[in-house]
Amino acid sequence: MSENPMQPSFVLVRPQMGENIGAAARAMWNFGLDKMRVVSPRDGWPSQKAVAMASGAGRLLDEAVQYSSVASAVSESHYAFATTARARGLTKVIYSPNEAMFLAAQKIQAGERVSVLFGPERAGLENEDVAQANALISVPVNSQFASLNLAQCVLLMAYEWRRASTDVQAQRMEMVKTDWATGQEVEMLAQHYEERLDEAGFFFPKQKATGMKINLRNMWSRLSLTRADVQMFHGMVRQIVRWKDRDR
C-alpha cells in the first residue's frame, strides 16, 4: 500500500475515540503516509468506529501496529518529534511544523527512522511522553483557542511532510483546450481595437490620441491572453460594430 516507504511513523498516543483514529488515517493517506502506530487506545483495538471513519484508508488501519507504551512505539526510531500546543517546562528545541518535516525528510533520506507523536484528544501528551522525544513541534495557533482536534493535527503534519518530501508546484496554470497567444496574435488584436475605436472617435482630443493608444497597447501586453481570449475579444468588437450598423 505504501506510496513511499521512506516516511515517518505517526504515533497516536492513547487516542480516545475510534472516529478520530479513522479520520487520522484518512488524513495520513491523503498525503501518502501509511505508517500508523497506536499506543493504548482507550476503546480497544481494532476499532470498528475507526474503520467506518477511515473510508478508503481502511487498509492503513489493517496495517497499523498497536503498542502498550510510547517507549516501545519509538524504540526503533532514531529521532522522535512530539506535537504540543502548550509550554512543557522542559528544555527542548521547538520546531514549526514545516521546519520539523523538512528535518524529518533530511533524516529519513540519510537512512534514519523518524516518529511523530500525537497526544490524546482531552489534554494532549503528558510530560512523561514528551520527555521521550528529541524535539517538539508547536503549531502557531490562536493562543485563545490552542486545542487542535487529533485528526486536524495529523492532517497538518501530513501536509507539511508532503511539502517537504515532494516537489510541490507553488503555482500552475491549467490550460483548457487552448494555448497562450503569440505576440503577433496580440498585436493583431491591438490593431483591430485601435482601428475600430479610432472609427468610433474614441481617441479624443487629438493631442492625447498618441498617449491613449500607447496605454491601450500597454494594457494588452499586461494581460496573459490565450488564443481563445484573443478570438473572443475579436468577436466582441465585431459584434459591437454589427449591432451599431444593424439599422443602417
C-alpha positions as a printed Julia matrix, in Angstrom:
248×3 Matrix{Float64}:
   0.0    0.0     0.0
   2.8    2.4     0.85
   3.29   5.2    -1.7
   6.77   5.86   -0.31
   8.47   3.56    2.2
  10.8    6.39    3.24
   8.43   8.22    5.54
   7.9    8.99    9.22
   5.73   6.92   11.53
   2.77   8.75   13.05
   2.2    7.58   16.61
  -1.24   8.18   18.16
  -0.75   8.09   21.92
  -3.76   6.93   23.95
  -6.37   8.13   21.42
  -9.81   8.27   22.99
 -12.21   7.99   20.04
 -12.16   5.47   17.23
 -13.64   8.09   14.91
 -10.57  10.29   15.39
  -8.26   7.38   14.63
 -10.15   6.74   11.42
 -10.1   10.42   10.47
  -6.35  10.49   11.18
  -5.88   7.5     8.87
  -7.71   9.33    6.09
  -5.6   12.44    6.65
  -2.39  10.42    6.51
  -3.28   8.6     3.33
  -4.38  11.85    1.66
  -0.69  12.76    1.72
   0.84   9.35    1.04
   1.57   8.29    4.63
   0.6    4.87    5.94
   2.89   4.06    8.89
   0.49   4.43   11.83
   1.34   3.34   15.36
  -1.35   3.28   18.07
  -0.46   3.37   21.76
  -3.08   2.1    24.24
  -6.27   3.27   22.55
  -8.97   3.92   25.13
 -11.69   1.92   23.38
  -9.53  -1.04   22.38
  -8.18  -2.28   19.08
  -9.2   -2.96   16.38
 -11.93  -0.34   16.32
 -14.97  -0.62   14.08
 -15.65   3.1    14.53
 -12.16   3.83   13.25
 -12.68   1.58   10.23
 -16.0    3.24    9.4
 -14.47   6.72    9.59
 -11.35   5.77    7.63
 -13.38   5.1     4.49
 -10.9    4.44    1.65
  -7.95   4.39    4.05
  -9.13   1.27    5.89
  -6.11  -0.76    4.77
  -3.91   1.67    6.68
  -5.69   0.64    9.88
  -5.27  -3.02    8.97
  -1.51  -2.47    8.87
  -1.35  -0.22   11.96
   0.68  -1.59   14.86
  -0.53  -1.37   18.45
   1.87  -0.69   21.33
   1.45  -0.62   25.07
   3.76   2.35   25.68
   5.35   5.34   23.99
   8.79   3.9    24.68
   8.02   0.74   22.73
   6.39   2.68   19.89
   9.52   4.78   19.3
  12.09   2.15   20.25
  13.23   1.63   16.66
  13.25   5.33   15.78
  16.42   7.35   15.59
  14.57  10.64   16.13
  11.14  11.46   17.54
   9.07  14.64   17.49
   6.27  15.37   19.96
   3.44  17.67   18.92
   2.24  20.11   21.55
   0.14  23.23   21.89
   1.38  24.36   25.31
   4.56  25.05   27.22
   6.1   21.98   28.85
   8.74  23.29   31.22
  11.27  21.01   29.53
  14.46  22.09   27.79
  13.95  21.01   24.2
  14.29  22.53   20.77
  10.91  23.53   19.33
  10.25  23.43   15.59
   7.46  24.84   13.48
   5.56  22.14   11.55
   7.25  22.91    8.23
  10.77  23.02    9.68
  10.15  19.81   11.59
   9.05  17.94    8.49
  11.95  19.29    6.44
  14.29  17.98    9.14
  12.42  14.67    9.14
  12.83  14.41    5.37
  16.58  15.03    5.67
  16.98  12.42    8.38
  14.94   9.82    6.55
  16.89  10.47    3.35
  20.05   9.79    5.38
  18.66   6.4     6.42
  17.25   7.29    9.85
  13.8    6.34   11.14
  11.63   9.19   12.41
   8.46   9.2    14.51
   5.92  11.93   15.24
   3.9   11.67   18.46
   0.31  12.91   18.78
  -1.41  13.09   22.15
  -4.92  12.11   23.22
  -7.83  14.39   22.47
  -8.57  15.57   26.0
  -5.26  17.09   27.09
  -2.53  16.08   24.65
   0.7   14.34   25.53
   1.87  14.08   29.11
   5.33  15.35   30.05
   6.39  11.74   30.54
   5.61  11.18   26.86
   7.25  14.39   25.72
  10.41  13.54   27.64
  10.98  10.6    25.31
  11.0   12.81   22.2
  14.07  14.52   20.79
  12.25  17.71   19.85
   8.87  19.41   19.94
   6.6   20.66   17.18
   4.5   23.67   18.06
   1.73  24.89   15.76
   1.26  28.68   15.61
  -2.4   28.58   16.59
  -4.67  31.14   18.25
  -3.44  31.47   21.83
  -7.02  31.93   22.98
  -8.06  28.62   21.44
  -5.0   26.45   21.01
  -6.54  22.99   21.11
  -6.43  21.06   17.82
  -8.51  18.0    17.07
  -6.32  14.9    16.76
  -7.16  14.32   13.1
  -6.63  18.02   12.32
  -3.16  17.9    13.82
  -2.34  14.74   11.88
  -3.6   16.37    8.67
  -1.43  19.42    9.27
   1.72  17.36    9.83
   0.96  15.09    6.87
   0.54  18.13    4.63
   3.85  19.61    5.79
   5.52  16.25    5.21
   4.19  16.21    1.67
   5.55  19.7     1.07
   8.94  18.75    2.49
   9.32  15.44    0.67
   7.9   16.12   -2.79
   8.25  18.76   -5.45
   5.13  20.87   -4.91
   4.37  23.49   -7.54
   3.67  26.83   -5.88
   1.52  27.84   -8.83
   0.38  26.36  -12.11
  -1.96  27.33  -14.9
  -4.46  24.79  -16.16
  -4.96  25.33  -19.89
  -8.29  24.08  -21.24
  -8.31  23.43  -24.99
  -6.16  26.46  -25.8
  -2.6   27.8   -25.88
  -1.04  31.1   -24.99
  -1.46  33.77  -27.65
   1.66  34.72  -29.58
   2.99  38.26  -29.74
   1.75  38.57  -33.32
  -1.77  37.5   -32.34
  -1.87  40.07  -29.55
  -0.52  42.73  -31.93
  -3.28  41.99  -34.44
  -5.85  42.23  -31.65
  -4.44  45.59  -30.58
  -4.58  46.89  -34.15
  -8.16  45.66  -34.52
  -9.31  47.54  -31.43
  -7.3   50.63  -32.28
  -8.86  50.81  -35.76
 -12.42  50.34  -34.53
 -12.01  52.75  -31.62
 -10.49  55.3   -33.99
 -13.53  54.98  -36.26
 -15.78  55.49  -33.22
 -13.96  58.69  -32.24
 -12.62  57.26  -29.02
  -9.16  58.84  -29.27
 -10.17  62.37  -28.35
  -8.93  65.04  -28.06
  -6.41  64.69  -30.88
  -3.41  65.82  -28.82
  -3.99  62.95  -26.38
  -4.55  60.28  -29.0
  -0.96  59.05  -29.14
  -0.75  58.58  -25.37
  -4.14  56.83  -25.27
  -3.04  54.37  -27.97
   0.17  53.62  -26.09
  -1.8   52.98  -22.89
  -4.15  50.67  -24.79
  -1.24  48.71  -26.26
   0.34  48.51  -22.82
  -2.89  47.1   -21.41
  -2.95  44.3   -23.98
   0.66  43.42  -23.22
  -0.04  43.23  -19.47
  -2.8   40.68  -19.96
  -1.85  36.99  -20.12
  -4.06  36.18  -23.09
  -4.76  32.78  -24.56
  -5.7   32.25  -28.2
  -9.26  31.66  -27.05
  -9.2   35.02  -25.24
  -7.94  36.78  -28.38
 -10.64  35.19  -30.52
 -13.3   36.22  -28.02
 -12.09  39.84  -27.94
 -12.08  39.95  -31.75
 -15.63  38.55  -31.75
 -16.8   41.09  -29.16
 -15.71  44.12  -31.13
 -17.07  42.67  -34.41
 -20.47  42.12  -32.8
 -20.49  45.66  -31.39
 -19.81  47.04  -34.87
 -22.56  44.83  -36.38
 -25.02  45.97  -33.71
 -24.21  49.63  -34.34
 -24.75  49.22  -38.09
 -27.83  46.99  -37.96
 -30.39  49.75  -38.74
 -28.39  51.47  -41.43
